[in-house]
Amino acid sequence: MAGAKTAVEWLASVAPDPVACRWEWERNPLGVALLPAGRAWDVLILPGELGYPTLDVLTRILGRPGPVLADFGDNRMGFLVPPGTAARWVGTGIRTAGPGTWIVVPHPGRSTGAVRWLVPPDGSGTLTDPALLELAMHEAVAGPAGGAAG
């Protein structure tokens, strides 16, 4: 569980009070914390029907992309990207969370009912490159490469 501990430290580092955040995280029965976006990461929020194929493309390309969250019912997926991405993002239908926005973040070592990690953080600070994420979205929309040709 050393990876989860490192991930907890990395995530909690953005909280106004990291010690209180970790304490609450460990004791909150929901296993979630409210953390500010825009410090160590921004979040690009994709609808689930686009997010899952995009994650498949990213996984095929990278092996392991940066952290990815899914909400209850898999309606939305949040890809953690470098800070500053939300302010520059112009894609339609994609919500962003940057400075001034708070997100519900589950403990990386436990699953919760409301929000869960599809790709948990590893504590290294790895994030998904937004340009690569955009390319993966385009590929996901276009469908499988080399599809059925006449």
For each residue, the residues with C-beta under 8 A, 3 or more apart:
1: 4 5 109
2: 5 6
3: 6 7 122 123
4: 1 7 8 107 108 109 120
5: 1 2 8 9 109 123
6: 2 3 9 10 122 123 124
7: 3 4 10 11 108 109 120 121 122 123
8: 4 5 11 12 22 25 107 108 109 123
9: 5 6 12 13 18 22 123
10: 6 7 13 40 121 123 124 125
11: 7 8 14 33 35 105 108 121
12: 8 9 15 18 21 22 25 33 35
13: 9 10 18 40
14: 11 18 35 36 39 40 41
15: 12 18 20 21 33 35 36
16: 36
17: 20 21
18: 9 12 13 14 15 21 22
19: 22 23
20: 15 17 23 24
21: 12 15 17 18 24 25 33 35
22: 8 9 12 18 19 25 26
23: 19 20 26 27
24: 20 21 27 28 33
25: 8 12 21 22 28 31 32 33 107
26: 22 23 107
27: 23 24
28: 24 25 31 32 33
29:
30: 112 113 114
31: 25 28 106 107 110 111 112
32: 25 28 104 105 106 107 112 114 115
33: 11 12 15 21 24 25 28 104 105 107
34: 102 103 104 105
35: 11 12 14 15 21 102 103 105
36: 14 15 16 39 99 101 102
37: 41 42 43 86 97 98 99 101 102 103
38: 41 42 83 86 97 98 99 100 101
39: 14 36 83 99
40: 10 13 14 83 125
41: 14 37 38 67 80 81 82 83 127
42: 37 38 80 81 82 83 84 85 86 96 97 98
43: 37 69 78 79 80 81 86 96 97 98 101 103
44: 78 79 81 85 86 89 91 94 95 96 130 133
45: 76 77 78 79 94 95 96 97
46: 50 51 54 76 77 78 79 94 137
47: 50 51 75 76 77 93
48: 51 52 70 73 74 75 76 77
49: 52 53
50: 46 47 53 54 93 137 140 141
51: 46 47 48 54 55 68 70 76 77 79
52: 48 49 55 56 74 77
53: 49 50 56 57 140 141
54: 46 50 51 57 58 77 79 133 136 137 140
55: 51 52 58 59 65 68 77 118 119
56: 52 53 59 60 140
57: 53 54 60 61 136 139 140
58: 54 55 61 62 65 128 132 133 136
59: 55 56 62 63 64 65
60: 56 57
61: 57 58 132 136
62: 58 59 65 132
63: 59
64: 59 119 122 126
65: 55 58 59 62 68 79 119 128
66: 79 80 81 119 121 126 127 128
67: 41 79 80 117 119 120 121 126 127 128
68: 51 55 65 77 78 79 80 117 118 119 128
69: 43 77 78 80 103 105 106 115 116 117 118
70: 48 51 74 76 77 78 115 116 117 118
71: 74 75 76 77 78 114 115
72: 75 113 114 115
73: 48
74: 48 52 70 71 77
75: 47 48 71 72
76: 45 46 47 48 51 70 71 95
77: 45 46 47 48 51 52 54 55 68 69 70 71 74 118
78: 43 44 45 46 68 69 70 71 97 103
79: 43 44 45 46 51 54 65 66 67 68 128 133
80: 41 42 43 66 67 68 69 121 127 128
81: 41 42 43 44 66 85 127 128 129 130 133
82: 41 42 85 127 129 130
83: 38 39 40 41 42 98 99
84: 42 87 88 98
85: 42 44 81 82 88 89 96 98 130
86: 37 38 42 43 44 89 96 97 98 99 101
87: 84 98 99
88: 84 85
89: 44 85 86 94 96 130
90:
91: 44 94 134 137
92:
93: 47 50
94: 44 45 46 89 91
95: 44 45 76
96: 42 43 44 45 85 86 89 101
97: 37 38 42 43 45 78 86 101 103
98: 37 38 42 43 83 84 85 86 87 101
99: 36 37 38 39 83 86 87
100: 38
101: 36 37 38 43 86 96 97 98
102: 34 35 36 37
103: 34 35 37 43 69 78 97
104: 32 33 34 114 115
105: 11 32 33 34 35 69 115
106: 31 32 69 110 111 112 114 115 116 117
107: 4 8 25 26 31 32 33 110 112
108: 4 7 8 11 117 120 121
109: 1 4 5 7 8
110: 31 106 107
111: 31 106 116 117
112: 30 31 32 106 107 115 116
113: 30 72
114: 30 32 71 72 104 106
115: 32 69 70 71 72 104 105 106 112
116: 69 70 106 111 112
117: 67 68 69 70 106 108 111 120 121
118: 55 68 69 70 77
119: 55 64 65 66 67 68
120: 4 7 67 108 117
121: 7 10 11 66 67 80 108 117 124 126
122: 3 6 7 64 126
123: 3 5 6 7 8 9 10
124: 6 10 121
125: 10 40
126: 64 66 67 121 122
127: 41 66 67 80 81 82
128: 58 65 66 67 68 79 80 81 132 133
129: 81 82 132 133
130: 44 81 82 85 89 133 134
131: 134 135
132: 58 61 62 128 129 135 136
133: 44 54 58 79 81 128 129 130 136 137
134: 91 130 131 137 138
135: 131 132 138 139
136: 54 57 58 61 132 133 139 140
137: 46 50 54 91 133 134 140 141
138: 134 135 141 142
139: 57 135 136 142 145
140: 50 53 54 56 57 136 137
141: 50 53 137 138
142: 138 139 145
143: 147
144: 147
145: 139 142
146: 149
147: 143 144
148:
149: 146
150:
